[in-house]
């Protein structure tokens, strides 16, 4: 199986913003785009993207998961990056059209079709370091993906980083490439020095998120995670898992969580921790690394509540249980 996100469908949908207007979206080849070397995105990082999935159900129908929420977040990212605004209906049409074009290619569960809407600034102007782009390109790529856990459930090792942040605090809720770039060096350093899988950024002891996912601590019947603010990404999977947890009668505490409290709770035998994101849904965390010491989270094995919550979300996505919250859009 090819690495996640390295296989692409041959076509994508594309629309451009020029002269204050959006073009009619077209289905085009996905292997190239044309950009001037002075394009705003290449010099001033005017780029944002989304990640969502289409799922094949047993009846053969194709269903998009929480498309409205992803479109809404992409509109927010575009606004915060001063990229041209677009109507939700434009991106919805582009997503539906490109997925309808490949319905026969959508994998059976546990696989899915990963959908990557992308918005970039295209104006050729290298003198606009402090000004927004006047033109842009919006496109939707598709990548068929398999089971994220095909190698079996493996608990992750997280390095707690108290001195740095994933990105600038006012950029945290923007899903932009620059935020991932700024987290890359700390992650690579953590892998090389302590064999960590990811870095959990905890600036000044405030537990926030990893380089690419939200963090959840599960203590018995309670889930604790940082309350939403502008400093970190408002994950759609995070919101879905918390909603399902409430449906199950769990206590959801969205509040500040300190490194000290995290380590104290992690020492309890039934504590679990997990990372939430589109690709993995919910990935179990087994070890926290802090100041040169390693701390097991609970038993250090994948937690039963983590696995139960992930299965509950997968069952909705795969059409195996009722979609009570109207998260699926059948196309």
BELJO-V750094 format. One line per field, one symbol per residue. phi: phi as a letter, one per 20 degrees, with the letter a starting at -180 (. if undefined). Layout:
phi = ???
This chain:
phi = .ffgmddcffccebccdblmceffgcecfeebcdcfgeggffdclebbbcbbcdceegenfdceelgffffgffffgfffelegfcfgfffffffffffgfcgfefffgefadedcfcccedfeaeedfdcffecbccbcecbfceffdfenfcfeddeedeecdfafgfdgeeecggffffeffgffffffecleebdefcglnefdbefbbedcdddmedddbfffbfebfefffgffffffffgenfeddeafceggfgfffffffdfcbbddaffembdfddcddblnddcfelendgeffgfffffffgfffemebfefdmeedec
